[in-house]
């Protein structure tokens, strides 16, 4: 697993996040949770939109990617991102309803850094982001997503 801590060992402050999910409702809920944690949130309905956002936004701090999407699965998106030198180090969290342990292994082997299963609440999301090295405010209201 990659280490997302700064060279000084400090945790990373939230920055730009891309939420990739074909469900508009999930994008809105996850985006709101991320904004409450200090991130600027961008939305993509599929892998192609996510790749476009990576191109135009630059300096992405983290991607949260659903597995099951039309046109390009989240797994395929992760592989495409990891194959690109310019994006290869972007932290990626798979956020999905896929709970089979083989799926978790497959996502991590493809390059996901963390795996969060739906449904979840914002405390679970912030905990995963902390594991990835982000400094998350402790005074948040927790919402089930």
Biotite code that builds the C-alpha atoms (Angstrom):
import biotite.structure as struc

atoms = struc.array([
    struc.Atom([0.000, 0.000, 0.000], chain_id="A", res_id=1, res_name="UNK", atom_name="CA", element="C"),
    struc.Atom([1.167, 3.492, -0.807], chain_id="A", res_id=2, res_name="UNK", atom_name="CA", element="C"),
    struc.Atom([1.940, 5.971, 1.952], chain_id="A", res_id=3, res_name="UNK", atom_name="CA", element="C"),
    struc.Atom([0.120, 9.264, 1.569], chain_id="A", res_id=4, res_name="UNK", atom_name="CA", element="C"),
    struc.Atom([1.778, 11.027, 4.473], chain_id="A", res_id=5, res_name="UNK", atom_name="CA", element="C"),
    struc.Atom([3.908, 14.050, 3.673], chain_id="A", res_id=6, res_name="UNK", atom_name="CA", element="C"),
    struc.Atom([7.676, 13.614, 3.698], chain_id="A", res_id=7, res_name="UNK", atom_name="CA", element="C"),
    struc.Atom([7.675, 15.203, 7.148], chain_id="A", res_id=8, res_name="UNK", atom_name="CA", element="C"),
    struc.Atom([5.315, 12.462, 8.371], chain_id="A", res_id=9, res_name="UNK", atom_name="CA", element="C"),
    struc.Atom([2.378, 14.852, 8.700], chain_id="A", res_id=10, res_name="UNK", atom_name="CA", element="C"),
    struc.Atom([-1.041, 13.927, 7.463], chain_id="A", res_id=11, res_name="UNK", atom_name="CA", element="C"),
    struc.Atom([-2.302, 15.364, 4.171], chain_id="A", res_id=12, res_name="UNK", atom_name="CA", element="C"),
    struc.Atom([-4.903, 18.133, 4.237], chain_id="A", res_id=13, res_name="UNK", atom_name="CA", element="C"),
    struc.Atom([-8.027, 17.470, 2.160], chain_id="A", res_id=14, res_name="UNK", atom_name="CA", element="C"),
    struc.Atom([-7.896, 18.808, -1.397], chain_id="A", res_id=15, res_name="UNK", atom_name="CA", element="C"),
    struc.Atom([-9.714, 17.892, -4.605], chain_id="A", res_id=16, res_name="UNK", atom_name="CA", element="C"),
    struc.Atom([-11.720, 14.658, -4.738], chain_id="A", res_id=17, res_name="UNK", atom_name="CA", element="C"),
    struc.Atom([-13.430, 12.952, -7.667], chain_id="A", res_id=18, res_name="UNK", atom_name="CA", element="C"),
    struc.Atom([-16.505, 10.848, -6.876], chain_id="A", res_id=19, res_name="UNK", atom_name="CA", element="C"),
    struc.Atom([-17.157, 8.333, -9.663], chain_id="A", res_id=20, res_name="UNK", atom_name="CA", element="C"),
    struc.Atom([-20.530, 6.597, -9.495], chain_id="A", res_id=21, res_name="UNK", atom_name="CA", element="C"),
    struc.Atom([-23.320, 6.077, -12.028], chain_id="A", res_id=22, res_name="UNK", atom_name="CA", element="C"),
    struc.Atom([-25.886, 6.874, -9.322], chain_id="A", res_id=23, res_name="UNK", atom_name="CA", element="C"),
    struc.Atom([-26.425, 10.630, -9.119], chain_id="A", res_id=24, res_name="UNK", atom_name="CA", element="C"),
    struc.Atom([-27.826, 10.226, -5.604], chain_id="A", res_id=25, res_name="UNK", atom_name="CA", element="C"),
    struc.Atom([-24.663, 8.446, -4.421], chain_id="A", res_id=26, res_name="UNK", atom_name="CA", element="C"),
    struc.Atom([-22.453, 11.083, -6.044], chain_id="A", res_id=27, res_name="UNK", atom_name="CA", element="C"),
    struc.Atom([-24.381, 13.816, -4.253], chain_id="A", res_id=28, res_name="UNK", atom_name="CA", element="C"),
    struc.Atom([-24.309, 12.059, -0.863], chain_id="A", res_id=29, res_name="UNK", atom_name="CA", element="C"),
    struc.Atom([-20.621, 11.155, -1.022], chain_id="A", res_id=30, res_name="UNK", atom_name="CA", element="C"),
    struc.Atom([-19.757, 14.598, -2.407], chain_id="A", res_id=31, res_name="UNK", atom_name="CA", element="C"),
    struc.Atom([-21.576, 16.298, 0.464], chain_id="A", res_id=32, res_name="UNK", atom_name="CA", element="C"),
    struc.Atom([-19.790, 14.090, 3.002], chain_id="A", res_id=33, res_name="UNK", atom_name="CA", element="C"),
    struc.Atom([-16.439, 14.950, 1.400], chain_id="A", res_id=34, res_name="UNK", atom_name="CA", element="C"),
    struc.Atom([-17.187, 18.681, 1.402], chain_id="A", res_id=35, res_name="UNK", atom_name="CA", element="C"),
    struc.Atom([-18.085, 18.435, 5.105], chain_id="A", res_id=36, res_name="UNK", atom_name="CA", element="C"),
    struc.Atom([-14.632, 16.916, 5.631], chain_id="A", res_id=37, res_name="UNK", atom_name="CA", element="C"),
    struc.Atom([-12.910, 19.813, 3.839], chain_id="A", res_id=38, res_name="UNK", atom_name="CA", element="C"),
    struc.Atom([-12.560, 18.428, 0.298], chain_id="A", res_id=39, res_name="UNK", atom_name="CA", element="C"),
    struc.Atom([-13.560, 20.111, -2.935], chain_id="A", res_id=40, res_name="UNK", atom_name="CA", element="C"),
    struc.Atom([-15.699, 17.495, -4.657], chain_id="A", res_id=41, res_name="UNK", atom_name="CA", element="C"),
    struc.Atom([-16.089, 16.811, -8.379], chain_id="A", res_id=42, res_name="UNK", atom_name="CA", element="C"),
    struc.Atom([-18.524, 14.271, -9.816], chain_id="A", res_id=43, res_name="UNK", atom_name="CA", element="C"),
    struc.Atom([-18.225, 11.790, -12.681], chain_id="A", res_id=44, res_name="UNK", atom_name="CA", element="C"),
    struc.Atom([-20.995, 9.428, -13.806], chain_id="A", res_id=45, res_name="UNK", atom_name="CA", element="C"),
    struc.Atom([-18.566, 6.974, -15.392], chain_id="A", res_id=46, res_name="UNK", atom_name="CA", element="C"),
    struc.Atom([-14.914, 6.216, -15.957], chain_id="A", res_id=47, res_name="UNK", atom_name="CA", element="C"),
    struc.Atom([-14.612, 8.353, -19.076], chain_id="A", res_id=48, res_name="UNK", atom_name="CA", element="C"),
    struc.Atom([-15.901, 11.429, -17.242], chain_id="A", res_id=49, res_name="UNK", atom_name="CA", element="C"),
    struc.Atom([-13.443, 10.688, -14.432], chain_id="A", res_id=50, res_name="UNK", atom_name="CA", element="C"),
    struc.Atom([-10.509, 10.513, -16.865], chain_id="A", res_id=51, res_name="UNK", atom_name="CA", element="C"),
    struc.Atom([-11.622, 13.848, -18.332], chain_id="A", res_id=52, res_name="UNK", atom_name="CA", element="C"),
    struc.Atom([-11.751, 15.415, -14.849], chain_id="A", res_id=53, res_name="UNK", atom_name="CA", element="C"),
    struc.Atom([-8.247, 14.122, -14.123], chain_id="A", res_id=54, res_name="UNK", atom_name="CA", element="C"),
    struc.Atom([-7.089, 15.892, -17.293], chain_id="A", res_id=55, res_name="UNK", atom_name="CA", element="C"),
    struc.Atom([-8.772, 19.243, -16.677], chain_id="A", res_id=56, res_name="UNK", atom_name="CA", element="C"),
    struc.Atom([-8.648, 19.566, -12.886], chain_id="A", res_id=57, res_name="UNK", atom_name="CA", element="C"),
    struc.Atom([-5.151, 18.255, -12.189], chain_id="A", res_id=58, res_name="UNK", atom_name="CA", element="C"),
    struc.Atom([-3.740, 17.890, -8.692], chain_id="A", res_id=59, res_name="UNK", atom_name="CA", element="C"),
    struc.Atom([-6.451, 15.469, -7.524], chain_id="A", res_id=60, res_name="UNK", atom_name="CA", element="C"),
    struc.Atom([-6.020, 14.401, -3.894], chain_id="A", res_id=61, res_name="UNK", atom_name="CA", element="C"),
    struc.Atom([-8.220, 11.290, -3.982], chain_id="A", res_id=62, res_name="UNK", atom_name="CA", element="C"),
    struc.Atom([-10.685, 9.370, -6.154], chain_id="A", res_id=63, res_name="UNK", atom_name="CA", element="C"),
    struc.Atom([-13.680, 7.437, -4.778], chain_id="A", res_id=64, res_name="UNK", atom_name="CA", element="C"),
    struc.Atom([-14.777, 4.915, -7.390], chain_id="A", res_id=65, res_name="UNK", atom_name="CA", element="C"),
    struc.Atom([-17.836, 2.673, -7.656], chain_id="A", res_id=66, res_name="UNK", atom_name="CA", element="C"),
    struc.Atom([-17.283, -0.792, -9.154], chain_id="A", res_id=67, res_name="UNK", atom_name="CA", element="C"),
    struc.Atom([-20.429, -1.321, -11.237], chain_id="A", res_id=68, res_name="UNK", atom_name="CA", element="C"),
    struc.Atom([-20.879, 1.383, -13.856], chain_id="A", res_id=69, res_name="UNK", atom_name="CA", element="C"),
    struc.Atom([-21.851, 1.385, -17.520], chain_id="A", res_id=70, res_name="UNK", atom_name="CA", element="C"),
    struc.Atom([-19.282, 1.975, -20.291], chain_id="A", res_id=71, res_name="UNK", atom_name="CA", element="C"),
    struc.Atom([-16.275, 1.482, -17.976], chain_id="A", res_id=72, res_name="UNK", atom_name="CA", element="C"),
    struc.Atom([-16.246, -0.408, -14.687], chain_id="A", res_id=73, res_name="UNK", atom_name="CA", element="C"),
    struc.Atom([-14.553, 1.056, -11.667], chain_id="A", res_id=74, res_name="UNK", atom_name="CA", element="C"),
    struc.Atom([-11.997, -1.738, -11.814], chain_id="A", res_id=75, res_name="UNK", atom_name="CA", element="C"),
    struc.Atom([-11.135, -0.844, -15.401], chain_id="A", res_id=76, res_name="UNK", atom_name="CA", element="C"),
    struc.Atom([-10.904, 2.839, -14.451], chain_id="A", res_id=77, res_name="UNK", atom_name="CA", element="C"),
    struc.Atom([-8.471, 2.060, -11.640], chain_id="A", res_id=78, res_name="UNK", atom_name="CA", element="C"),
    struc.Atom([-6.278, 0.086, -14.029], chain_id="A", res_id=79, res_name="UNK", atom_name="CA", element="C"),
    struc.Atom([-6.345, 2.937, -16.575], chain_id="A", res_id=80, res_name="UNK", atom_name="CA", element="C"),
    struc.Atom([-5.374, 5.483, -13.905], chain_id="A", res_id=81, res_name="UNK", atom_name="CA", element="C"),
    struc.Atom([-2.557, 3.284, -12.577], chain_id="A", res_id=82, res_name="UNK", atom_name="CA", element="C"),
    struc.Atom([-1.228, 2.773, -16.122], chain_id="A", res_id=83, res_name="UNK", atom_name="CA", element="C"),
    struc.Atom([-0.747, 6.535, -16.553], chain_id="A", res_id=84, res_name="UNK", atom_name="CA", element="C"),
    struc.Atom([2.476, 7.865, -15.086], chain_id="A", res_id=85, res_name="UNK", atom_name="CA", element="C"),
    struc.Atom([0.971, 11.330, -14.446], chain_id="A", res_id=86, res_name="UNK", atom_name="CA", element="C"),
    struc.Atom([-1.910, 9.876, -12.383], chain_id="A", res_id=87, res_name="UNK", atom_name="CA", element="C"),
    struc.Atom([-0.385, 6.653, -11.116], chain_id="A", res_id=88, res_name="UNK", atom_name="CA", element="C"),
    struc.Atom([0.047, 7.938, -7.563], chain_id="A", res_id=89, res_name="UNK", atom_name="CA", element="C"),
    struc.Atom([-3.439, 9.404, -7.069], chain_id="A", res_id=90, res_name="UNK", atom_name="CA", element="C"),
    struc.Atom([-4.965, 7.703, -4.001], chain_id="A", res_id=91, res_name="UNK", atom_name="CA", element="C"),
    struc.Atom([-8.023, 5.631, -4.939], chain_id="A", res_id=92, res_name="UNK", atom_name="CA", element="C"),
    struc.Atom([-10.758, 4.247, -2.710], chain_id="A", res_id=93, res_name="UNK", atom_name="CA", element="C"),
    struc.Atom([-13.170, 1.688, -4.170], chain_id="A", res_id=94, res_name="UNK", atom_name="CA", element="C"),
    struc.Atom([-16.647, 2.488, -2.784], chain_id="A", res_id=95, res_name="UNK", atom_name="CA", element="C"),
    struc.Atom([-19.051, -0.270, -3.765], chain_id="A", res_id=96, res_name="UNK", atom_name="CA", element="C"),
    struc.Atom([-21.721, -2.755, -2.786], chain_id="A", res_id=97, res_name="UNK", atom_name="CA", element="C"),
    struc.Atom([-19.397, -5.605, -3.844], chain_id="A", res_id=98, res_name="UNK", atom_name="CA", element="C"),
    struc.Atom([-18.679, -7.479, -0.601], chain_id="A", res_id=99, res_name="UNK", atom_name="CA", element="C"),
    struc.Atom([-17.114, -10.714, -1.852], chain_id="A", res_id=100, res_name="UNK", atom_name="CA", element="C"),
    struc.Atom([-13.559, -11.048, -0.452], chain_id="A", res_id=101, res_name="UNK", atom_name="CA", element="C"),
    struc.Atom([-12.321, -12.014, -3.927], chain_id="A", res_id=102, res_name="UNK", atom_name="CA", element="C"),
    struc.Atom([-13.628, -8.685, -5.239], chain_id="A", res_id=103, res_name="UNK", atom_name="CA", element="C"),
    struc.Atom([-11.792, -6.797, -2.492], chain_id="A", res_id=104, res_name="UNK", atom_name="CA", element="C"),
    struc.Atom([-8.583, -8.604, -3.422], chain_id="A", res_id=105, res_name="UNK", atom_name="CA", element="C"),
    struc.Atom([-9.146, -7.929, -7.116], chain_id="A", res_id=106, res_name="UNK", atom_name="CA", element="C"),
    struc.Atom([-9.651, -4.201, -6.517], chain_id="A", res_id=107, res_name="UNK", atom_name="CA", element="C"),
    struc.Atom([-6.578, -3.898, -4.305], chain_id="A", res_id=108, res_name="UNK", atom_name="CA", element="C"),
    struc.Atom([-4.470, -5.826, -6.806], chain_id="A", res_id=109, res_name="UNK", atom_name="CA", element="C"),
    struc.Atom([-5.702, -3.516, -9.592], chain_id="A", res_id=110, res_name="UNK", atom_name="CA", element="C"),
    struc.Atom([-4.427, -0.518, -7.626], chain_id="A", res_id=111, res_name="UNK", atom_name="CA", element="C"),
    struc.Atom([-7.134, 0.594, -5.199], chain_id="A", res_id=112, res_name="UNK", atom_name="CA", element="C"),
    struc.Atom([-5.631, 1.815, -1.945], chain_id="A", res_id=113, res_name="UNK", atom_name="CA", element="C"),
    struc.Atom([-8.724, 1.329, 0.218], chain_id="A", res_id=114, res_name="UNK", atom_name="CA", element="C"),
    struc.Atom([-12.067, -0.440, -0.090], chain_id="A", res_id=115, res_name="UNK", atom_name="CA", element="C"),
    struc.Atom([-15.344, 0.718, 1.478], chain_id="A", res_id=116, res_name="UNK", atom_name="CA", element="C"),
    struc.Atom([-18.595, -1.204, 1.109], chain_id="A", res_id=117, res_name="UNK", atom_name="CA", element="C"),
    struc.Atom([-22.025, 0.386, 0.774], chain_id="A", res_id=118, res_name="UNK", atom_name="CA", element="C"),
    struc.Atom([-23.973, 1.210, 2.816], chain_id="A", res_id=119, res_name="UNK", atom_name="CA", element="C"),
    struc.Atom([-21.639, 3.156, 5.078], chain_id="A", res_id=120, res_name="UNK", atom_name="CA", element="C"),
    struc.Atom([-21.745, 6.261, 7.211], chain_id="A", res_id=121, res_name="UNK", atom_name="CA", element="C"),
    struc.Atom([-19.569, 9.340, 7.091], chain_id="A", res_id=122, res_name="UNK", atom_name="CA", element="C"),
    struc.Atom([-17.540, 8.163, 10.108], chain_id="A", res_id=123, res_name="UNK", atom_name="CA", element="C"),
    struc.Atom([-16.536, 5.055, 8.140], chain_id="A", res_id=124, res_name="UNK", atom_name="CA", element="C"),
    struc.Atom([-15.618, 7.236, 5.154], chain_id="A", res_id=125, res_name="UNK", atom_name="CA", element="C"),
    struc.Atom([-13.554, 9.601, 7.290], chain_id="A", res_id=126, res_name="UNK", atom_name="CA", element="C"),
    struc.Atom([-11.843, 6.621, 8.954], chain_id="A", res_id=127, res_name="UNK", atom_name="CA", element="C"),
    struc.Atom([-10.783, 5.233, 5.577], chain_id="A", res_id=128, res_name="UNK", atom_name="CA", element="C"),
    struc.Atom([-9.558, 8.661, 4.490], chain_id="A", res_id=129, res_name="UNK", atom_name="CA", element="C"),
    struc.Atom([-7.515, 8.914, 7.690], chain_id="A", res_id=130, res_name="UNK", atom_name="CA", element="C"),
    struc.Atom([-5.983, 5.508, 6.922], chain_id="A", res_id=131, res_name="UNK", atom_name="CA", element="C"),
    struc.Atom([-4.989, 6.969, 3.564], chain_id="A", res_id=132, res_name="UNK", atom_name="CA", element="C"),
    struc.Atom([-3.167, 9.778, 5.378], chain_id="A", res_id=133, res_name="UNK", atom_name="CA", element="C"),
    struc.Atom([-5.706, 12.619, 5.259], chain_id="A", res_id=134, res_name="UNK", atom_name="CA", element="C"),
    struc.Atom([-6.164, 14.942, 8.210], chain_id="A", res_id=135, res_name="UNK", atom_name="CA", element="C"),
    struc.Atom([-9.892, 14.822, 8.910], chain_id="A", res_id=136, res_name="UNK", atom_name="CA", element="C"),
    struc.Atom([-11.760, 17.163, 11.299], chain_id="A", res_id=137, res_name="UNK", atom_name="CA", element="C"),
    struc.Atom([-13.175, 15.319, 14.335], chain_id="A", res_id=138, res_name="UNK", atom_name="CA", element="C"),
    struc.Atom([-16.278, 17.471, 14.849], chain_id="A", res_id=139, res_name="UNK", atom_name="CA", element="C"),
    struc.Atom([-18.430, 16.092, 12.026], chain_id="A", res_id=140, res_name="UNK", atom_name="CA", element="C"),
    struc.Atom([-22.053, 14.942, 12.058], chain_id="A", res_id=141, res_name="UNK", atom_name="CA", element="C"),
    struc.Atom([-22.262, 11.369, 10.812], chain_id="A", res_id=142, res_name="UNK", atom_name="CA", element="C"),
    struc.Atom([-24.716, 10.530, 8.064], chain_id="A", res_id=143, res_name="UNK", atom_name="CA", element="C"),
    struc.Atom([-25.529, 7.088, 6.678], chain_id="A", res_id=144, res_name="UNK", atom_name="CA", element="C"),
    struc.Atom([-24.676, 6.864, 2.987], chain_id="A", res_id=145, res_name="UNK", atom_name="CA", element="C"),
])
